């Protein structure tokens, strides 16, 4: 469970004393840099202090603080949920009357109040497994799915947009009127076709880069609210 006292509002994360990591025998320089970045990341420290599964929890906290889509009693699907930071936040925000289902190919340690589905999102069974947990109508679909980075910006953009489009293909027939779709994209925004669909199907579509996203990261999030999807 998420500790109490983490309600909506302005957040600040102080910087502690900088930690230097020496390169140990057998450890690659890139691994040393990653470890040093983790140790000196205020969001990593704050996530550990508050009991969140990952620093990514703060991204969803910031998005919901700004747009307010995680309502009490809402039914939420969290795609690409491992290790569970977004699901923790979602469950805390929707409360006991709400329902959160988390899906990922990677295993997720049990979370109080969260239904976990361990499956490949692109498998034939994933949709039926999700529907068995949450039904066919949901209020919010979250997607923080990401493909491994290739280091080639154009290729990485195509991969992340493919995941965003697949997430929306899942969300479109299931979102209730007034529902919300949130997905990760890369800077440069959504591809024209996806953005056109979202503007057609939702009252409001916004791009946002939470402060908790790493400065050098190209990731940002697209928030589509007020679904009025027509078949």
C-alpha positions in Angstrom: 0.0 0.0 0.0 1.0 3.6 -0.6 1.7 5.4 2.7 -1.0 7.9 3.7 -0.4 11.6 3.3 0.5 11.4 -0.4 -2.5 13.4 -1.7 -2.6 15.8 -4.6 -0.7 19.0 -4.5 2.7 20.5 -5.1 5.6 18.2 -4.7 9.3 18.9 -4.0 12.2 16.5 -3.9 15.4 17.7 -2.2 18.9 16.7 -3.4 21.0 14.8 -0.9 24.7 14.6 -0.7 26.2 13.6 -4.0 27.4 10.0 -4.0 30.4 8.9 -6.1 30.7 5.3 -7.2 34.1 3.7 -8.0 34.4 1.3 -10.8 34.8 -2.1 -9.3 36.6 -5.0 -10.9 34.4 -6.7 -13.4 31.9 -3.9 -13.5 31.5 -2.0 -16.8 31.9 1.7 -16.9 28.3 2.0 -18.1 27.1 0.0 -15.1 29.0 2.3 -12.8 27.4 5.4 -14.4 23.9 3.8 -14.1 24.5 3.0 -10.4 25.8 6.5 -9.6 22.8 8.0 -11.4 20.4 5.8 -9.3 22.1 6.7 -6.0 22.0 10.4 -6.8 18.5 10.5 -8.1 16.1 12.2 -5.6 13.1 10.4 -7.1 14.7 7.0 -6.5 15.4 7.9 -2.9 11.9 9.3 -2.4 10.3 6.2 -3.9 12.3 4.0 -1.5 11.3 6.2 1.4 7.6 6.1 0.6 7.5 2.5 -0.4 6.8 2.9 -4.1 7.9 0.1 -6.4 9.7 2.5 -8.7 10.5 6.2 -9.4 7.9 6.0 -12.2 5.2 6.3 -9.6 5.9 10.0 -9.4 5.2 10.4 -13.1 1.6 9.2 -12.6 1.2 11.2 -9.5 2.2 14.4 -11.4 -0.1 13.6 -14.3 -3.1 12.9 -12.1 -2.4 16.0 -10.0 -2.5 18.0 -13.1 -5.4 16.3 -15.0 -7.4 14.6 -12.3 -8.4 11.4 -14.1 -8.0 8.9 -11.3 -11.4 9.2 -9.6 -12.7 7.3 -6.6 -14.4 4.1 -7.7 -12.8 4.1 -11.2 -11.9 0.9 -13.0 -8.3 1.1 -14.3 -6.2 -1.0 -16.6 -2.4 -0.5 -16.2 -0.5 -1.9 -19.3 3.2 -2.5 -19.0 2.8 -2.3 -15.2 6.0 -4.0 -13.8 7.3 -3.5 -11.2 4.0 -1.9 -10.1 4.6 1.8 -9.3 1.8 3.1 -11.4 -0.6 0.4 -10.1 0.2 1.5 -6.5 -0.7 5.1 -7.3 -3.8 4.2 -9.2 -5.1 1.9 -6.4 -4.4 4.6 -3.8 -6.3 7.2 -5.9 -9.3 5.1 -6.9 -9.8 3.8 -3.3 -11.4 0.6 -2.1 -14.4 1.1 -4.3 -12.2 1.2 -7.4 -10.6 -1.6 -9.3 -7.0 -1.8 -10.8 -5.8 -4.5 -13.1 -2.1 -4.6 -13.9 -0.6 -6.4 -16.9 3.0 -7.2 -17.8 5.0 -10.0 -19.3 7.4 -9.6 -16.4 6.3 -10.9 -13.1 4.9 -8.4 -10.5 5.1 -9.0 -6.8 1.6 -9.0 -5.3 0.1 -5.6 -4.5 -2.8 -5.2 -2.0 -6.0 -4.4 -3.9 -4.5 -4.9 -7.4 -5.4 -7.7 -9.7 -2.2 -8.8 -11.6 -2.2 -10.5 -15.0 1.2 -11.9 -16.1 1.0 -12.1 -19.8 2.3 -10.8 -23.1 0.0 -7.9 -24.1 0.3 -9.1 -27.7 -0.7 -12.7 -27.0 -4.2 -14.0 -27.9 -5.0 -14.7 -24.3 -4.2 -11.2 -22.8 -7.5 -9.6 -23.7 -9.6 -12.4 -22.3 -7.5 -12.5 -19.1 -7.9 -8.8 -18.6 -11.7 -9.0 -19.2 -12.0 -11.8 -16.7 -10.6 -9.4 -14.1 -12.2 -6.1 -14.9 -15.0 -6.7 -17.5 -15.5 -5.0 -20.9 -16.0 -1.4 -19.7 -13.3 0.6 -18.0 -12.8 4.2 -16.9 -9.0 4.6 -17.5 -6.4 2.8 -19.6 -2.8 3.6 -18.7 0.1 2.5 -20.8 3.7 2.9 -19.7 4.8 0.2 -22.1 8.3 0.7 -23.6 10.5 -1.2 -26.0 14.3 -1.6 -25.3 16.1 1.4 -26.7 18.2 0.9 -29.8 20.0 4.2 -29.5 18.6 5.2 -32.9 16.1 8.0 -32.4 13.9 7.2 -35.4 13.7 3.5 -34.7 12.9 4.1 -31.0 10.2 6.6 -32.0 8.6 4.0 -34.3 8.7 1.3 -31.6 7.1 3.5 -28.9 4.4 4.7 -31.2 3.6 1.2 -32.2 3.0 0.4 -28.6 0.9 3.5 -28.1 -1.3 2.6 -31.0 -1.7 -1.0 -29.8 -2.7 0.3 -26.4 -5.3 2.5 -27.9 -6.6 -0.3 -30.1 -7.2 -2.1 -26.7 -8.7 1.0 -25.0 -11.0 2.2 -27.7 -13.8 -0.4 -27.5 -13.6 -0.6 -23.7 -13.5 3.0 -22.4 -16.8 4.4 -21.1 -18.1 7.8 -22.0 -15.9 10.4 -20.3 -13.0 7.9 -19.9 -9.3 8.6 -20.1 -6.4 7.1 -22.1 -2.8 7.8 -21.0 0.2 6.6 -23.0 3.9 7.1 -23.2 5.3 8.7 -26.4 8.6 10.3 -27.3 9.2 14.0 -27.8 7.9 15.0 -31.1 4.5 13.8 -29.9 2.0 11.3 -31.4 2.1 10.3 -35.0 -0.4 12.2 -37.1 -2.9 9.3 -37.5 -3.0 8.5 -33.8 -3.3 12.1 -32.8 -6.1 12.6 -35.3 -8.0 9.6 -33.8 -7.6 10.8 -30.3 -8.8 14.4 -31.1 -11.8 12.8 -32.8 -12.6 10.5 -29.9 -11.8 12.7 -26.9 -12.8 16.1 -25.7 -9.3 17.0 -24.7 -5.8 15.7 -25.7 -2.7 17.0 -24.0 1.0 16.3 -24.0 3.0 16.5 -20.7 6.5 15.7 -19.5 6.5 15.2 -15.7 9.3 16.7 -13.8 10.1 13.2 -12.5 11.0 12.1 -16.1 14.7 12.1 -16.5 16.0 15.3 -18.0 17.8 13.5 -20.8 14.9 11.2 -21.6 12.9 11.8 -24.7 9.8 10.3 -23.1 6.6 12.3 -22.5 3.0 11.3 -22.0 -0.2 11.9 -23.9 -3.3 12.3 -21.9 -6.7 12.0 -23.7 -9.7 12.8 -21.6 -13.5 12.8 -22.0 -14.0 10.0 -24.4 -17.0 10.2 -26.7 -16.1 7.3 -28.9 -18.5 6.5 -31.7 -18.4 3.3 -33.6 
